[in-house]
Amino acid sequence: MDTPVIETPTAAGIEETLAVVRRWLPAFLAGERADDDLYVDGVTTWHNIGEREVVVQRTPPAPASSPAARRCASRTCA
């Protein structure tokens, strides 16, 4: 198995990263998506844009006469 290599940062790499952060961070703090060129193709990202609360609905219990309810009552829920 190959040992991962951690590259030593270069001045050019640091400047490039700083330029990306200066464009991406203001959009993130405003709750918006930054320009598409700041995201890597094929990588899924999570965003809180449009996040909303939703009431979770539960499945109603099975009627006591159902086979599922009888199995659970006898401790053989499956």
N, C-alpha and C positions, 0 to 999 in steps of 0.2 A: 504494500500500500504506500502510495506517495505521501510524503509529508507536505502539508500545505505551506506555501511560501507567503510570508507577509512582506510586501514590498515596502521599501523605505520611501516615504513621501518625498516628492520633488517640489520645488517652488512652483513649477508650471502646473502640476497636479493640484496643489493647494489653491492656486489662483482660479483654476477651472472650477473646482468645487465651490469656492466662495461665490463665483459668478452665478452658479446654479442656485445656491442657497438664497442669494439676494433676489432672485426672480421667483423662487418657489415659496419661500416663507411668508411673504406678504399675502399671497393668495390663500395659503393654508390658514393663516390667522384671521382672514376675512371670511373663512368658511366656504371658499370657492376652490375650484380646480384650477391649477396653474396651466400654462400653455402645454399643449400635447408634447412638444419636443423635449420637455423636462422629464418625461416618463419613458421607461424602457419598454420597447415592444415585447408583447408576449408575457409580461409580468403582471399579475393581478395585484391591484392596490386597493386599500380600503380608504374610504373617504367618509367624513361625517356630513357631507353635503346632502341636504334634504332629509336628514335623520328625523325620525318622528317616533312617537310612542304609539303603540298599538295594543289594544286590549287583547290578551291571549284568551282564546275561547277554549274551554275544556269540552271533551267529549262527554255527553251525558252518560250517567251510569246505565248499564243494561238493566232491563226490567228483571225483577226477581224471578220471573218464570222462564227466563232465557237460559239456554244451555251454558253460556259463558258465566252467568251469575251463579248457577248451580255449581260449576266447577270451582269458582273462587270461594264459594261458601264451604266447599269440602276441602279447601286448601290445595287444590290441584290446578291452580290458574296456569294457563298456558297461552 
